[in-house]
Amino acid sequence: QAQPVETGGGLVQPGGSLTLSCAANGLTSSSYTLGWFRQAPGKDREWIGAIRFRDRRTYLADAVKGRFAISRDSAKDTVNLQMNSLRTEDTATYSCAAGRAILSSLRYESAYNYWGQGTQVTVSS
């Protein structure tokens, strides 16, 4: 069964940058959307953003807009999450997920069927 795989997590200082990659493993047809989520200890999973493969349009949550960006590398069949100006509150396990999400459901976990294992991002001095 196809499953996305995240890479690129690690430790970064506040104010720093980090890029996560999600290997979509074939889940990139025009009917799919790939979303990024994060979960901090003791908190609910939070939607960060998504990209629709149909038109490559990206969407970002207000909490990360202006600092994070989502892009697709078609040659590598990956979706990247570029994170800049990182803050301690960005510390979380970041996951990517794929599904046939419609526009009104992009931010909901239930819209995604295929989930990666997650990668840890720690922002600390």
For each residue, the residues with C-beta under 8 A, 3 or more apart:
1: 114
2: 25 26 27 98 114
3: 25 114 115 116
4: 22 23 24 25 27 34 96 97 98 114 115 116
5: 22 23 25 116 117
6: 9 20 21 22 23 94 95 96 116 117 118 119
7: 20 21 23 119
8: 18 19 20 21 119
9: 6 18 20 94 119 120 121
10: 18 120 121 122
11: 122 123 124
12: 16 17 18 86 121 122 123
13: 16 86 123 124 125
14: 86 87 88 123 124 125
15: 85 86
16: 12 13 86 123
17: 12 82 83 84 85 86
18: 8 9 10 12 83 86 121
19: 8 80 81 82 83
20: 6 7 8 9 36 80 81 83 94 96 119 121
21: 6 7 8 73 76 78 79 80 81
22: 4 5 6 34 36 78 79 80 81 96 116
23: 4 5 6 7 76 77 78
24: 4 27 28 34 77 78 79 98
25: 2 3 4 5 77
26: 2 77
27: 2 4 24 32 34 98 114
28: 24 32 34 53 72 77
29: 32 53
30: 53 54
31: 53 54 100
32: 27 28 29 53 98 99 100
33: 50 51 52 53 98 99 100 101 106 111 112
34: 4 22 24 27 28 50 51 53 79 96 97 98
35: 47 48 49 50 96 97 98 99 101 106 107 111 112
36: 20 22 47 48 49 50 70 81 94 95 96
37: 45 46 47 48 94 95 96 97 109
38: 45 46 48 90 92 93 94 95 121
39: 43 44 45 46 92 93 95 118
40: 43 46 89 91 92 93
41:
42:
43: 39 40 46 92
44: 39
45: 37 38 39 95 109
46: 37 38 39 40 43 61 63 92
47: 35 36 37 50 61 106 107 108 109
48: 35 36 37 38 60 61 63 64 68 81 94
49: 35 36 58 59 60 61 64 68 70 81
50: 33 34 35 36 47 58 59 70 101 106 107
51: 33 34 56 57 58 59 70 71 72 79
52: 33 55 56 57 58 59 103
53: 28 29 30 31 32 33 34 56 72
54: 30 31
55: 52
56: 51 52 53 72
57: 51 52
58: 49 50 51 52 69 70 71
59: 49 50 51 52 106
60: 48 49 64 65 68 69 70
61: 46 47 48 49 64 65 107
62: 65
63: 46 48
64: 48 49 60 61 67 68 83 90
65: 60 61 62 68
66:
67: 64 83 84 85 86
68: 48 49 60 64 65 81 82 83 84
69: 58 60 81 82 84
70: 36 49 50 51 58 60 79 80 81 82
71: 51 58 79 80 82
72: 28 51 53 56 78 79 80
73: 21 76 77 78 79 80
74: 77
75:
76: 21 23 73
77: 23 24 25 26 28 73 74
78: 21 22 23 24 72 73
79: 21 22 24 34 51 70 71 72 73 96
80: 19 20 21 22 70 71 72 73
81: 19 20 21 22 36 48 49 68 69 70 94 96
82: 17 19 68 69 70 71
83: 17 18 19 20 64 67 68 86 90 121
84: 17 67 68 69
85: 15 17 67
86: 12 13 14 15 16 17 18 67 83 90 121 123
87: 14 90 123
88: 14 91 123 124
89: 40 123
90: 38 64 83 86 87 121 123
91: 40 88 121 122 123 124
92: 38 39 40 43 46 120 121
93: 38 39 40 118 119 120 121
94: 6 9 20 36 37 38 48 81 118 119 120 121
95: 6 36 37 38 39 45 115 116 117 118 119
96: 4 6 20 22 34 35 36 37 79 81 115 116
97: 4 34 35 37 109 112 113 114 115 116
98: 2 4 24 27 32 33 34 35 112 113 114
99: 32 33 35 111 112 113 114
100: 31 32 33 111 113
101: 33 35 50 105 106 108 111 112
102: 105 106 111
103: 52 106
104:
105: 101 102 108 110 111
106: 33 35 47 50 59 101 102 103 111
107: 35 47 50 61
108: 47 101 105 111
109: 37 45 47 97 112
110: 105
111: 33 35 99 100 101 102 105 106 108
112: 33 35 97 98 99 101 109 115
113: 97 98 99 100
114: 1 2 3 4 27 97 98 99
115: 3 4 95 96 97 112
116: 3 4 5 6 22 95 96 97 119
117: 5 6 95
118: 6 39 93 94 95
119: 6 7 8 9 20 93 94 95 116
120: 9 10 92 93 94
121: 9 10 12 18 20 38 83 86 90 91 92 93 94
122: 10 11 12 91
123: 11 12 13 14 16 86 87 88 89 90 91
124: 11 13 14 88 91
125: 13 14
